[in-house]
């Protein structure tokens, strides 16, 4: 399942541009991650899977499905994500502040001073005023451990994505999960997705920001389990 922190699993780059394995390091992109996920589904011959995509993971899931993996997937869960991050006069449902942060200068700052961004990113993941200091510290550590070059490249690629015209082609059951206190996306983002995807419905988490699976885990697990149980094919390998 793609997740919002997938880049943390990428190998760290050496200064000479090689990975720890000694081969040239490729710039990660949404499509590259989707290709890897689709190849894994094919290799394992997975059928009737449920994809859960949080944040960037939702874009990876969309690309995976649109590029041919829909036959292996029974359902999709999208957790607090927009099909287009950059806002303009006709699109108010993107990431707050994305337009100001889209330039090459911001990407250079991410690559050269990633550690300074980690606490800021962790704070915005949770609902404003969240008292879960222990959870926030853990997220800060996870974010800070990410590869700075990979995160900068992915950020630039995310800003270039626009799935709005393609999403109506996804006809599988979809659950749109919204954090009512999200600091990243407005309420209308989830509403737009629910109205655009042919077989989608949305559910809101009143006490959550960008990460309902971390902020309200018991309810999140209950809702995902119920959604999976109602899919037309069994979730897991070999479902018919």
Residue frames as a rotation matrix with the C-alpha (Angstrom) as fourth column:
UNK 1
0.573 0.820 0.000 0.00
0.820 -0.573 0.000 0.00
0.000 0.000 -1.000 0.00
UNK 2
-0.236 -0.676 0.698 1.42
0.564 -0.680 -0.468 3.41
0.791 0.284 0.542 -0.85
UNK 3
0.409 0.356 -0.840 1.82
0.906 -0.269 0.326 5.77
-0.110 -0.895 -0.433 2.06
UNK 4
0.975 0.066 0.213 2.53
0.105 -0.979 -0.174 9.42
0.197 0.192 -0.961 2.60
UNK 5
0.552 -0.827 0.109 6.06
-0.654 -0.348 0.671 8.72
-0.517 -0.442 -0.733 3.87
UNK 6
0.942 -0.136 0.307 7.15
0.269 0.852 -0.450 6.33
-0.200 0.506 0.839 1.12
UNK 7
0.645 -0.750 0.144 10.28
-0.233 -0.372 -0.898 8.42
0.728 0.546 -0.415 0.27
UNK 8
0.417 -0.506 0.755 11.72
-0.898 -0.105 0.426 7.56
-0.137 -0.856 -0.498 3.71
UNK 9
0.668 -0.109 0.736 12.26
-0.031 0.984 0.174 4.04
-0.743 -0.140 0.654 2.42
UNK 10
0.928 -0.372 0.007 14.51
-0.003 -0.028 -1.000 5.18
0.372 0.928 -0.027 -0.44
UNK 11
0.378 -0.863 -0.335 18.27
0.926 0.357 0.123 4.59
0.013 -0.356 0.934 -0.09
UNK 12
0.673 -0.228 -0.703 20.34
0.100 -0.914 0.392 7.58
-0.733 -0.335 -0.593 1.00
UNK 13
0.893 -0.362 0.267 22.43
0.249 -0.097 -0.964 9.19
0.375 0.927 0.003 -1.74
UNK 14
0.126 -0.920 -0.371 26.17
0.882 -0.067 0.467 9.62
-0.455 -0.386 0.803 -1.51
UNK 15
0.220 -0.100 -0.970 27.62
-0.072 -0.994 0.086 13.00
-0.973 0.051 -0.226 -2.40
UNK 16
-0.781 -0.585 -0.218 28.83
-0.269 -0.001 0.963 11.58
-0.564 0.811 -0.157 -5.72
UNK 17
-0.193 0.818 -0.542 25.22
-0.976 -0.218 0.019 10.84
-0.103 0.533 0.840 -6.74
UNK 18
-0.491 0.016 -0.871 25.34
-0.302 0.935 0.187 7.08
0.817 0.355 -0.455 -6.22
UNK 19
0.657 0.720 0.223 23.20
-0.544 0.249 0.801 4.92
0.521 -0.648 0.555 -3.98
UNK 20
0.282 -0.530 0.800 24.58
-0.823 0.294 0.485 2.72
-0.493 -0.795 -0.354 -1.23
UNK 21
0.677 0.009 0.736 24.63
0.194 0.962 -0.190 -0.10
-0.710 0.271 0.650 -3.78
UNK 22
-0.329 -0.942 -0.072 27.06
0.225 -0.153 0.962 1.80
-0.917 0.300 0.262 -6.01
UNK 23
-0.359 0.264 0.895 24.71
0.933 0.098 0.345 2.35
0.003 0.960 -0.281 -8.96
UNK 24
-0.914 0.004 0.405 23.57
0.073 -0.982 0.175 5.78
0.398 0.189 0.897 -10.17
UNK 25
-0.638 0.703 -0.315 20.66
0.458 0.017 -0.889 7.15
-0.619 -0.711 -0.332 -8.13
UNK 26
-0.539 0.552 0.636 17.50
0.656 -0.198 0.728 7.86
0.528 0.810 -0.256 -10.13
UNK 27
-0.903 0.331 0.274 15.35
-0.415 -0.838 -0.355 10.89
0.112 -0.434 0.894 -9.35
UNK 28
-0.731 0.679 0.071 12.16
0.591 0.681 -0.433 9.55
-0.342 -0.274 -0.899 -7.76
UNK 29
-0.815 0.577 -0.054 8.84
-0.518 -0.685 0.512 10.54
0.258 0.446 0.857 -9.33
UNK 30
-0.103 0.879 0.465 5.19
-0.781 0.218 -0.586 9.70
-0.616 -0.423 0.664 -8.78
UNK 31
0.634 0.356 -0.686 5.20
-0.746 0.515 -0.422 7.60
0.204 0.780 0.592 -11.94
UNK 32
-0.315 -0.823 -0.472 8.34
-0.537 0.565 -0.626 5.72
0.782 0.056 -0.621 -10.89
UNK 33
-0.789 0.097 0.607 6.78
-0.552 0.322 -0.769 4.85
-0.270 -0.942 -0.200 -7.54
UNK 34
0.284 0.959 0.016 3.57
-0.796 0.245 -0.554 3.80
-0.535 0.145 0.833 -9.31
UNK 35
0.332 -0.246 -0.911 5.53
-0.725 0.551 -0.413 1.62
0.603 0.798 0.004 -11.73
UNK 36
-0.748 -0.663 0.002 7.24
-0.480 0.540 -0.692 -0.08
0.458 -0.518 -0.722 -8.78
UNK 37
-0.473 0.657 0.587 3.91
-0.617 0.228 -0.753 -0.70
-0.628 -0.719 0.297 -7.06
UNK 38
0.534 0.699 -0.476 2.30
-0.826 0.312 -0.469 -2.06
-0.180 0.644 0.744 -10.23
UNK 39
-0.062 -0.646 -0.761 5.29
-0.638 0.612 -0.468 -4.36
0.768 0.457 -0.450 -10.80
UNK 40
-0.870 -0.242 0.429 4.98
-0.492 0.447 -0.747 -5.66
-0.011 -0.861 -0.508 -7.24
UNK 41
0.016 0.960 0.281 1.26
-0.735 0.202 -0.647 -6.37
-0.678 -0.196 0.709 -7.67
UNK 42
0.564 0.150 -0.812 2.05
-0.770 0.450 -0.452 -8.25
0.297 0.880 0.369 -10.87
UNK 43
-0.425 -0.837 -0.345 4.96
-0.602 0.546 -0.582 -10.20
0.675 -0.040 -0.736 -9.40
UNK 44
-0.884 0.127 0.450 2.89
-0.357 0.440 -0.824 -11.33
-0.302 -0.889 -0.344 -6.40
UNK 45
-0.738 0.667 -0.101 -0.17
0.216 0.376 0.901 -11.89
0.639 0.643 -0.421 -8.60
UNK 46
-0.857 0.433 -0.280 -2.26
0.172 -0.272 -0.947 -9.88
-0.486 -0.859 0.159 -6.15
UNK 47
-0.622 0.743 0.249 -6.00
0.271 -0.094 0.958 -9.80
0.735 0.663 -0.143 -6.86
UNK 48
0.412 0.899 -0.147 -8.79
0.536 -0.109 0.837 -7.99
0.737 -0.423 -0.527 -5.05
UNK 49
-0.501 -0.699 -0.510 -6.41
0.835 -0.236 -0.496 -5.67
0.226 -0.675 0.702 -3.18
UNK 50
0.801 0.590 -0.102 -7.41
0.594 -0.759 0.267 -2.58
0.080 -0.274 -0.958 -1.24
UNK 51
-0.272 -0.884 0.380 -5.05
0.743 -0.444 -0.500 0.35
0.611 0.147 0.778 -1.83
UNK 52
0.729 0.387 -0.564 -4.80
0.663 -0.602 0.444 2.95
-0.168 -0.698 -0.696 0.92
UNK 53
-0.109 -0.772 0.627 -3.06
0.815 -0.431 -0.388 6.13
0.569 0.468 0.676 -0.22
UNK 54
0.577 0.205 -0.791 -2.24
0.701 -0.621 0.351 8.84
-0.419 -0.757 -0.502 2.30
UNK 55
0.393 -0.423 -0.817 -1.11
-0.224 -0.905 0.361 12.24
-0.892 0.041 -0.450 1.02
UNK 56
-0.236 -0.555 -0.797 1.42
-0.928 -0.113 0.354 11.66
-0.287 0.824 -0.489 -1.78
UNK 57
-0.841 -0.092 0.533 0.50
-0.071 0.996 0.059 7.98
-0.536 0.012 -0.844 -1.58
UNK 58
0.210 0.972 0.110 -2.91
0.162 0.076 -0.984 8.82
-0.964 0.224 -0.142 -3.04
UNK 59
0.444 -0.124 -0.887 -1.26
-0.810 -0.479 -0.338 10.22
-0.384 0.869 -0.313 -6.18
UNK 60
-0.695 -0.717 -0.057 0.86
-0.691 0.643 0.330 7.09
-0.200 0.269 -0.942 -6.43
UNK 61
-0.511 0.591 0.624 -2.27
0.223 0.792 -0.568 4.97
-0.830 -0.151 -0.537 -6.12
UNK 62
0.524 0.728 -0.442 -4.11
-0.229 -0.380 -0.896 6.99
-0.820 0.571 -0.032 -8.79
UNK 63
0.065 -0.578 -0.813 -1.20
-0.985 -0.166 0.039 6.69
-0.157 0.799 -0.581 -11.20
UNK 64
-0.821 -0.376 0.429 -0.89
-0.371 0.923 0.098 2.96
-0.433 -0.079 -0.898 -10.50
UNK 65
-0.140 0.878 0.458 -4.57
0.301 0.478 -0.825 2.36
-0.943 0.022 -0.331 -11.25
UNK 66
0.616 0.409 -0.673 -4.70
-0.406 -0.567 -0.716 4.61
-0.675 0.715 -0.183 -14.30
UNK 67
-0.113 -0.765 -0.634 -1.65
-0.989 0.028 0.143 2.90
-0.091 0.644 -0.760 -15.78
UNK 68
-0.094 0.183 -0.979 -3.24
-0.650 0.733 0.199 -0.54
0.754 0.655 0.051 -15.73
UNK 69
-0.930 -0.323 -0.177 -3.37
-0.088 0.662 -0.745 -2.02
0.357 -0.677 -0.643 -12.22
UNK 70
-0.393 0.843 0.369 -7.11
-0.919 -0.376 -0.119 -1.52
0.039 -0.385 0.922 -11.78
UNK 71
0.276 0.512 -0.814 -7.77
-0.524 0.790 0.319 -5.18
0.806 0.339 0.486 -12.56
UNK 72
-0.334 -0.490 -0.805 -5.87
0.413 0.692 -0.592 -6.20
0.847 -0.530 -0.029 -9.44
UNK 73
-0.997 -0.072 0.013 -7.51
0.029 -0.546 -0.837 -3.73
0.067 -0.835 0.547 -7.06
UNK 74
-0.340 0.928 -0.150 -10.98
0.875 0.371 0.311 -4.01
0.344 -0.025 -0.938 -5.54
UNK 75
0.768 0.638 -0.055 -11.10
0.602 -0.691 0.400 -0.68
0.218 -0.341 -0.915 -3.77
UNK 76
-0.291 -0.841 0.455 -9.26
0.583 -0.533 -0.613 2.53
0.759 0.087 0.646 -2.97
UNK 77
0.634 0.362 -0.684 -8.97
0.760 -0.458 0.462 4.73
-0.146 -0.812 -0.565 0.12
UNK 78
-0.040 -0.588 0.808 -7.73
0.516 -0.705 -0.487 8.31
0.855 0.398 0.332 -0.36
UNK 79
0.374 0.095 -0.922 -6.58
0.921 -0.156 0.358 10.01
-0.110 -0.983 -0.146 2.84
UNK 80
0.651 0.008 -0.759 -6.51
0.247 -0.948 0.202 13.85
-0.718 -0.319 -0.619 2.79
UNK 81
-0.535 -0.824 0.188 -5.14
0.447 -0.087 0.890 14.54
-0.717 0.560 0.414 -0.67
UNK 82
0.355 0.579 -0.734 -5.90
-0.352 -0.645 -0.679 16.74
-0.866 0.499 -0.025 -3.66
UNK 83
0.621 -0.112 0.776 -5.64
0.660 0.610 -0.440 15.78
-0.423 0.785 0.453 -7.36
UNK 84
0.251 -0.579 0.776 -3.76
0.585 -0.548 -0.598 19.06
0.771 0.604 0.201 -7.98
UNK 85
-0.031 -0.340 -0.940 -1.64
0.991 -0.136 0.016 20.82
-0.133 -0.931 0.341 -5.37
UNK 86
-0.892 -0.438 -0.108 -1.29
0.418 -0.893 0.167 24.22
-0.170 0.104 0.980 -7.01
UNK 87
0.085 0.954 -0.288 -4.18
0.715 -0.259 -0.649 26.64
-0.694 -0.151 -0.704 -6.71
UNK 88
-0.935 -0.241 0.259 -5.26
0.351 -0.723 0.594 29.24
0.044 0.647 0.761 -9.25
UNK 89
-0.751 0.660 -0.018 -8.34
-0.654 -0.747 -0.121 31.32
-0.093 -0.079 0.993 -10.03
UNK 90
0.071 0.836 -0.544 -10.32
-0.825 0.356 0.439 28.24
0.561 0.418 0.714 -11.08
UNK 91
0.270 -0.061 -0.961 -8.99
0.256 0.967 0.011 25.73
0.928 -0.249 0.277 -8.58
UNK 92
0.161 -0.159 0.974 -9.22
-0.774 -0.633 0.025 26.50
0.613 -0.758 -0.225 -4.83
UNK 93
0.902 0.375 0.215 -8.92
-0.427 0.697 0.576 22.91
0.066 -0.611 0.789 -3.57
UNK 94
0.396 -0.839 -0.372 -5.14
0.163 0.463 -0.871 22.44
0.904 0.284 0.320 -3.68
UNK 95
0.094 -0.504 -0.858 -2.52
0.967 0.252 -0.042 22.63
0.237 -0.826 0.511 -0.99
UNK 96
0.962 0.247 -0.117 -2.55
0.271 -0.912 0.308 25.82
-0.030 -0.328 -0.944 1.03
UNK 97
0.553 -0.773 -0.309 0.55
-0.420 -0.580 0.698 27.80
-0.719 -0.256 -0.646 0.14
UNK 98
0.324 -0.452 0.831 1.62
0.609 0.772 0.182 25.51
-0.724 0.447 0.525 -2.72
UNK 99
0.827 0.007 0.562 1.73
0.501 -0.463 -0.731 28.31
0.255 0.886 -0.386 -5.30
UNK 100
0.810 -0.534 0.241 4.20
-0.580 -0.790 0.200 30.32
0.084 -0.302 -0.950 -3.23
UNK 101
0.269 -0.724 0.636 6.37
-0.534 0.437 0.724 27.24
-0.802 -0.534 -0.269 -2.67
UNK 102
0.852 0.229 0.470 6.50
0.160 0.741 -0.653 25.90
-0.498 0.632 0.595 -6.21
UNK 103
0.817 -0.512 -0.265 9.68
-0.535 -0.500 -0.681 27.53
0.216 0.698 -0.683 -7.49
UNK 104
0.458 -0.742 -0.489 13.18
0.256 0.637 -0.727 26.09
0.851 0.208 0.481 -7.83
UNK 105
-0.310 -0.592 0.744 14.32
-0.554 -0.524 -0.647 28.14
0.773 -0.613 -0.166 -4.85
UNK 106
0.377 0.528 0.761 12.02
-0.925 0.255 0.281 26.20
-0.046 -0.810 0.585 -2.53
UNK 107
0.947 -0.053 -0.316 13.31
-0.025 0.971 -0.238 22.92
0.319 0.234 0.918 -3.96
UNK 108
0.032 -0.999 0.025 16.92
0.036 -0.024 -0.999 23.98
0.999 0.033 0.035 -3.31
UNK 109
-0.207 -0.055 0.977 16.00
-0.891 -0.403 -0.211 24.85
0.405 -0.914 0.034 0.27
UNK 110
0.804 0.538 0.253 14.44
-0.593 0.752 0.287 21.42
-0.037 -0.381 0.924 0.78
UNK 111
0.763 -0.531 -0.368 17.55
0.230 0.755 -0.614 19.71
0.604 0.384 0.699 -0.55
UNK 112
-0.174 -0.954 0.244 20.06
0.101 -0.263 -0.959 21.77
0.980 -0.142 0.142 1.44
UNK 113
-0.810 -0.092 0.578 18.23
-0.515 -0.358 -0.779 22.33
0.279 -0.929 0.242 4.74
UNK 114
-0.193 0.780 -0.595 15.83
-0.066 0.595 0.801 19.42
0.979 0.194 -0.064 5.06
UNK 115
-0.537 -0.059 -0.841 16.35
0.754 0.414 -0.510 19.09
0.379 -0.908 -0.178 8.83
UNK 116
-0.972 0.167 -0.165 14.93
-0.067 -0.872 -0.486 22.59
-0.225 -0.461 0.858 9.35
UNK 117
-0.477 0.837 -0.270 11.74
-0.711 -0.186 0.678 21.58
0.517 0.515 0.684 7.53
UNK 118
-0.645 0.197 -0.738 11.09
0.262 0.965 0.029 18.40
0.718 -0.175 -0.674 9.52
UNK 119
-0.793 0.388 -0.470 9.50
0.480 -0.079 -0.874 20.06
-0.376 -0.918 -0.124 12.61
UNK 120
-0.641 0.565 -0.520 7.41
-0.627 -0.776 -0.070 22.35
-0.444 0.281 0.851 10.40
UNK 121
-0.515 0.431 -0.741 6.13
-0.524 0.526 0.670 19.42
0.679 0.733 -0.045 8.35
UNK 122
-0.750 0.195 -0.632 5.34
0.511 0.778 -0.366 17.42
0.421 -0.597 -0.683 11.50
UNK 123
-0.798 0.468 -0.380 3.34
0.057 -0.568 -0.821 20.30
-0.600 -0.677 0.426 12.99
UNK 124
-0.480 0.631 -0.609 1.23
-0.858 -0.482 0.176 20.70
-0.183 0.607 0.773 9.86
UNK 125
-0.775 0.191 -0.603 0.46
-0.100 0.904 0.415 16.99
0.625 0.382 -0.681 9.67
UNK 126
-0.612 0.517 -0.598 -1.58
0.789 0.449 -0.420 17.16
0.051 -0.729 -0.683 12.85
UNK 127
0.453 0.838 0.305 -4.58
0.715 -0.546 0.436 19.25
0.532 0.020 -0.847 13.83
UNK 128
-0.225 -0.508 0.832 -3.60
-0.086 -0.840 -0.536 22.70
0.971 -0.192 0.145 15.08
UNK 129
-0.007 0.163 0.987 -3.15
-0.934 -0.354 0.052 22.68
0.358 -0.921 0.155 18.84
UNK 130
0.596 0.212 -0.775 -2.75
-0.102 0.977 0.188 18.91
0.797 -0.033 0.603 19.02
UNK 131
0.581 -0.323 0.747 -1.55
-0.812 -0.177 0.556 17.78
-0.047 -0.930 -0.365 22.45
UNK 132
0.959 -0.209 0.192 0.12
0.207 0.978 0.028 14.61
-0.194 0.013 0.981 21.12
UNK 133
0.576 -0.801 -0.165 3.68
-0.795 -0.595 0.114 15.88
-0.190 0.065 -0.980 21.63
UNK 134
-0.083 -0.621 0.779 5.06
-0.324 0.756 0.569 12.33
-0.942 -0.205 -0.264 21.75
UNK 135
0.422 0.318 0.849 3.52
0.642 0.557 -0.528 11.45
-0.640 0.767 0.031 18.41
UNK 136
0.993 -0.071 -0.090 4.70
-0.111 -0.776 -0.621 14.71
-0.026 0.627 -0.779 16.86
UNK 137
0.252 -0.962 0.105 8.29
-0.799 -0.146 0.584 14.05
-0.546 -0.231 -0.805 17.99
UNK 138
-0.050 -0.227 0.973 8.17
0.208 0.950 0.233 10.59
-0.977 0.214 0.000 16.45
UNK 139
0.763 0.384 0.520 6.93
0.580 -0.053 -0.813 12.03
-0.285 0.922 -0.263 13.15
UNK 140
0.806 -0.538 -0.248 9.67
-0.562 -0.827 -0.033 14.68
-0.187 0.166 -0.968 13.24
UNK 141
-0.067 -0.869 0.491 12.27
-0.491 0.456 0.742 11.92
-0.868 -0.192 -0.457 13.58
UNK 142
0.138 0.192 0.972 10.77
0.593 0.770 -0.236 9.96
-0.793 0.609 -0.008 10.69
UNK 143
0.957 0.251 0.147 10.60
0.270 -0.581 -0.768 13.01
-0.107 0.774 -0.624 8.43
UNK 144
0.600 -0.785 -0.152 14.11
-0.704 -0.609 0.366 14.16
-0.380 -0.113 -0.918 9.32
UNK 145
-0.096 -0.653 0.751 15.47
-0.145 0.755 0.639 10.71
-0.985 -0.047 -0.167 8.39
UNK 146
0.786 0.439 0.434 14.20
0.357 0.252 -0.900 11.04
-0.504 0.862 0.041 4.82
UNK 147
-0.256 -0.857 0.448 16.62
0.895 -0.034 0.445 11.57
-0.365 0.515 0.776 1.95
UNK 148
-0.078 0.223 -0.972 16.70
0.111 -0.967 -0.231 15.32
-0.991 -0.126 0.050 1.28
UNK 149
-0.816 -0.276 -0.507 17.45
-0.442 -0.266 0.857 15.06
-0.371 0.924 0.095 -2.45
UNK 150
-0.831 0.552 0.072 14.69
0.517 0.718 0.467 12.49
0.206 0.425 -0.881 -2.94
UNK 151
-0.099 0.834 -0.543 12.17
0.820 -0.240 -0.519 14.62
-0.563 -0.497 -0.660 -1.06
UNK 152
-0.309 -0.077 -0.948 13.07
-0.235 -0.960 0.154 17.73
-0.921 0.271 0.279 -3.06
UNK 153
-0.968 -0.076 -0.241 12.71
-0.252 0.218 0.943 15.84
-0.019 0.973 -0.230 -6.35
UNK 154
-0.602 0.796 -0.064 9.38
0.791 0.606 0.086 14.37
0.107 0.000 -0.994 -5.29
UNK 155
-0.125 0.550 -0.826 8.08
0.470 -0.700 -0.537 17.74
-0.874 -0.455 -0.172 -4.15
UNK 156
-0.606 -0.156 -0.780 8.86
-0.518 -0.667 0.536 19.25
-0.604 0.728 0.324 -7.54
UNK 157
-0.955 0.255 -0.150 7.17
0.046 0.628 0.777 16.30
0.292 0.735 -0.612 -9.27
UNK 158
-0.440 0.832 -0.338 4.09
0.836 0.242 -0.493 16.52
-0.329 -0.500 -0.801 -7.00
UNK 159
-0.241 0.322 -0.916 3.60
-0.002 -0.944 -0.331 20.15
-0.971 -0.078 0.228 -7.94
UNK 160
-0.777 -0.110 -0.620 3.52
-0.596 -0.188 0.780 19.16
-0.202 0.976 0.081 -11.62
UNK 161
-0.896 0.429 0.117 0.79
0.441 0.890 0.116 16.54
-0.054 0.156 -0.986 -11.17
UNK 162
-0.559 0.813 -0.161 -2.83
-0.771 -0.582 -0.260 17.13
-0.306 -0.021 0.952 -12.20
UNK 163
-0.964 0.184 0.193 -5.21
0.207 0.973 0.105 14.17
-0.168 0.141 -0.976 -12.02
UNK 164
-0.481 0.849 -0.219 -8.46
-0.388 -0.429 -0.815 16.10
-0.786 -0.307 0.536 -12.35
UNK 165
-0.023 0.489 -0.872 -9.27
-0.998 -0.056 -0.004 15.07
-0.051 0.870 0.490 -15.92
UNK 166
-0.552 -0.325 -0.768 -8.27
-0.493 0.870 -0.013 11.42
0.673 0.371 -0.640 -15.42
UNK 167
-0.899 0.064 0.433 -10.03
-0.380 0.375 -0.845 10.55
-0.216 -0.925 -0.313 -12.17
UNK 168
0.071 0.997 -0.013 -13.53
-0.909 0.060 -0.413 9.98
-0.411 0.041 0.911 -13.65
UNK 169
0.086 -0.108 -0.990 -12.06
-0.714 0.687 -0.137 6.91
0.695 0.719 -0.018 -15.39
UNK 170
-0.903 -0.421 -0.079 -11.54
-0.230 0.632 -0.740 5.21
0.362 -0.650 -0.668 -12.00
UNK 171
-0.047 0.997 -0.054 -14.74
-0.649 0.011 0.760 3.29
0.759 0.071 0.647 -11.45
UNK 172
-0.350 -0.114 -0.930 -13.75
0.464 0.841 -0.278 1.17
0.814 -0.529 -0.242 -8.47
UNK 173
0.740 0.625 -0.250 -15.30
0.499 -0.261 0.826 1.77
0.451 -0.736 -0.505 -5.00
UNK 174
-0.362 -0.874 0.324 -13.45
0.446 -0.468 -0.763 4.63
0.819 -0.132 0.559 -3.33
UNK 175
0.608 0.445 -0.657 -13.53
0.788 -0.240 0.566 6.00
0.094 -0.863 -0.497 0.19
UNK 176
0.011 -0.550 0.835 -12.41
0.217 -0.814 -0.539 9.61
0.976 0.187 0.110 0.63
UNK 177
0.338 0.008 -0.941 -11.09
0.933 0.126 0.336 10.17
0.121 -0.992 0.035 4.14
UNK 178
0.153 -0.194 0.969 -10.96
0.181 -0.958 -0.221 13.77
0.971 0.210 -0.112 5.32
UNK 179
-0.431 -0.291 -0.854 -9.42
0.900 -0.069 -0.431 15.25
0.067 -0.954 0.292 8.45
UNK 180
0.565 0.794 0.224 -11.85
0.773 -0.604 0.193 18.00
0.289 0.064 -0.955 9.46
UNK 181
0.855 -0.311 -0.414 -9.01
0.036 -0.762 0.647 19.94
-0.517 -0.568 -0.640 11.08
UNK 182
0.354 -0.749 0.561 -6.51
0.925 0.368 -0.092 19.49
-0.138 0.551 0.823 8.24
UNK 183
0.319 -0.360 -0.877 -4.01
0.063 -0.915 0.398 22.33
-0.946 -0.183 -0.269 7.95
UNK 184
-0.692 -0.706 0.150 -3.15
0.125 0.088 0.988 21.31
-0.711 0.702 0.027 4.39
UNK 185
-0.879 0.405 0.254 -6.40
0.313 0.086 0.946 20.97
0.361 0.910 -0.202 2.45
UNK 186
-0.682 0.702 0.207 -9.79
-0.728 -0.622 -0.290 22.71
-0.075 -0.348 0.934 2.67
UNK 187
-0.323 0.648 0.689 -13.03
-0.202 0.665 -0.719 20.80
-0.925 -0.372 -0.084 3.19
UNK 188
0.527 0.623 -0.578 -13.99
-0.650 -0.143 -0.746 21.27
-0.547 0.769 0.330 -0.45
UNK 189
-0.417 -0.755 -0.506 -11.15
-0.909 0.352 0.224 19.05
0.009 0.553 -0.833 -1.64
UNK 190
-0.886 0.125 0.447 -12.78
-0.011 0.957 -0.289 15.88
-0.464 -0.260 -0.847 -0.33
UNK 191
0.094 0.992 -0.086 -16.14
-0.060 -0.081 -0.995 17.04
-0.994 0.099 0.052 -1.62
UNK 192
0.209 -0.100 -0.973 -14.73
-0.937 -0.304 -0.171 17.55
-0.278 0.948 -0.157 -5.12
UNK 193
-0.800 -0.571 -0.186 -13.21
-0.599 0.779 0.187 14.06
0.038 0.261 -0.965 -5.12
UNK 194
-0.647 0.613 0.455 -16.41
0.141 0.682 -0.718 12.46
-0.750 -0.400 -0.527 -3.87
UNK 195
0.369 0.829 -0.419 -18.39
-0.270 -0.336 -0.902 14.20
-0.889 0.447 0.100 -6.61
UNK 196
0.149 -0.411 -0.899 -15.87
-0.975 -0.210 -0.066 13.43
-0.162 0.887 -0.432 -9.39
UNK 197
-0.889 -0.458 -0.018 -15.01
-0.457 0.883 0.106 9.79
-0.033 0.103 -0.994 -8.76
UNK 198
-0.390 0.829 -0.401 -17.94
-0.508 0.169 0.844 7.67
0.768 0.533 0.355 -10.02
UNK 199
0.463 0.546 -0.698 -18.23
0.220 0.692 0.688 5.36
0.858 -0.473 0.200 -7.01
UNK 200
-0.636 -0.767 -0.082 -16.89
0.364 -0.204 -0.909 7.42
0.681 -0.608 0.409 -4.13
UNK 201
0.704 0.708 0.042 -18.13
0.327 -0.376 0.867 8.52
0.630 -0.597 -0.496 -0.75
UNK 202
-0.271 -0.842 0.467 -16.43
-0.117 -0.452 -0.884 10.51
0.955 -0.294 0.025 1.94
UNK 203
0.621 0.357 -0.698 -16.05
0.656 0.252 0.711 10.24
0.430 -0.900 -0.078 5.68
UNK 204
0.256 -0.484 0.837 -14.81
-0.285 -0.865 -0.413 12.96
0.924 -0.132 -0.359 8.00
UNK 205
0.054 -0.343 -0.938 -12.70
0.874 0.471 -0.122 12.64
0.484 -0.813 0.325 11.15
UNK 206
0.787 0.481 0.386 -13.70
0.305 -0.848 0.434 15.49
0.536 -0.224 -0.814 13.44
UNK 207
0.892 -0.447 -0.070 -10.62
-0.079 -0.307 0.948 15.40
-0.446 -0.840 -0.310 15.69
UNK 208
0.242 -0.825 0.511 -7.99
0.741 0.497 0.452 14.87
-0.627 0.269 0.731 12.98
UNK 209
0.183 -0.316 -0.931 -5.79
-0.537 -0.825 0.174 16.95
-0.823 0.468 -0.321 10.74
UNK 210
0.115 -0.246 -0.962 -3.86
-0.987 0.078 -0.138 15.50
0.109 0.966 -0.234 7.80
UNK 211
-0.661 -0.517 -0.544 -3.31
-0.450 0.853 -0.264 12.10
0.600 0.070 -0.797 9.43
UNK 212
0.297 0.864 0.406 -6.54
-0.900 0.111 0.421 10.49
0.319 -0.491 0.811 10.74
UNK 213
0.606 -0.103 -0.789 -4.79
0.049 0.995 -0.091 7.11
0.794 0.016 0.607 10.85
UNK 214
-0.501 -0.819 -0.280 -2.43
0.446 0.033 -0.895 8.54
0.742 -0.573 0.349 13.49
UNK 215
-0.817 0.167 0.552 -4.80
-0.449 -0.786 -0.426 10.91
0.363 -0.595 0.717 15.28
UNK 216
0.083 0.865 0.495 -7.88
-0.938 0.236 -0.255 8.67
-0.337 -0.444 0.830 15.48
UNK 217
-0.715 -0.556 -0.424 -6.40
-0.690 0.659 0.300 5.20
0.113 0.507 -0.854 14.80
UNK 218
-0.769 0.447 0.457 -9.16
0.115 0.799 -0.590 3.07
-0.629 -0.401 -0.666 16.35
UNK 219
0.288 0.924 -0.253 -11.94
-0.126 -0.225 -0.966 4.71
-0.949 0.310 0.051 14.34
UNK 220
0.018 -0.371 -0.928 -9.77
-0.969 -0.234 0.075 4.79
-0.245 0.899 -0.364 11.22
UNK 221
-0.908 -0.419 0.007 -9.10
-0.410 0.891 0.195 1.04
-0.088 0.174 -0.981 11.44
UNK 222
-0.433 0.829 0.354 -12.77
0.218 0.477 -0.851 0.32
-0.874 -0.292 -0.388 12.09
UNK 223
0.419 0.625 -0.659 -13.90
-0.452 -0.486 -0.748 2.32
-0.788 0.611 0.078 9.05
UNK 224
-0.254 -0.583 -0.772 -11.27
-0.967 0.127 0.222 0.85
-0.032 0.802 -0.596 6.73
UNK 225
-0.930 -0.066 0.362 -12.13
-0.119 0.985 -0.128 -2.68
-0.348 -0.162 -0.923 7.87
UNK 226
-0.061 0.991 0.120 -15.82
0.155 0.128 -0.980 -2.05
-0.986 -0.042 -0.161 7.25
UNK 227
0.340 0.116 -0.933 -15.13
-0.794 -0.497 -0.351 -0.58
-0.504 0.860 -0.077 3.81
UNK 228
-0.654 -0.671 -0.349 -12.96
-0.756 0.568 0.326 -3.57
-0.021 0.477 -0.879 2.88
UNK 229
-0.746 0.402 0.531 -15.65
0.105 0.859 -0.502 -6.01
-0.657 -0.319 -0.683 4.01
UNK 230
0.257 0.954 -0.157 -18.17
0.018 -0.167 -0.986 -4.39
-0.966 0.251 -0.060 1.68
UNK 231
-0.338 -0.457 -0.823 -16.07
-0.805 -0.314 0.504 -4.57
-0.488 0.833 -0.261 -1.48
UNK 232
0.588 0.699 -0.408 -17.35
-0.807 0.465 -0.366 -6.80
-0.066 0.544 0.837 -4.31
UNK 233
0.504 -0.479 -0.719 -14.24
-0.013 0.828 -0.561 -9.01
0.864 0.292 0.411 -4.21
UNK 234
0.882 -0.197 -0.429 -12.35
0.469 0.273 0.840 -10.34
-0.048 -0.942 0.333 -1.23
UNK 235
0.712 -0.688 0.142 -9.38
-0.658 -0.724 -0.209 -8.17
0.247 0.055 -0.967 -0.24
UNK 236
0.236 -0.728 0.643 -6.11
-0.529 0.459 0.714 -10.08
-0.816 -0.508 -0.277 -0.40
UNK 237
-0.677 -0.581 -0.452 -4.32
-0.701 0.320 0.638 -12.54
-0.226 0.748 -0.624 -2.67
UNK 238
-0.979 0.201 0.035 -6.43
0.200 0.913 0.356 -14.88
0.040 0.356 -0.934 -4.74
UNK 239
-0.421 0.884 -0.203 -9.73
-0.082 -0.260 -0.962 -13.05
-0.903 -0.389 0.181 -4.32
UNK 240
-0.820 0.223 0.527 -12.30
0.572 0.329 0.752 -13.86
-0.005 0.918 -0.397 -7.00
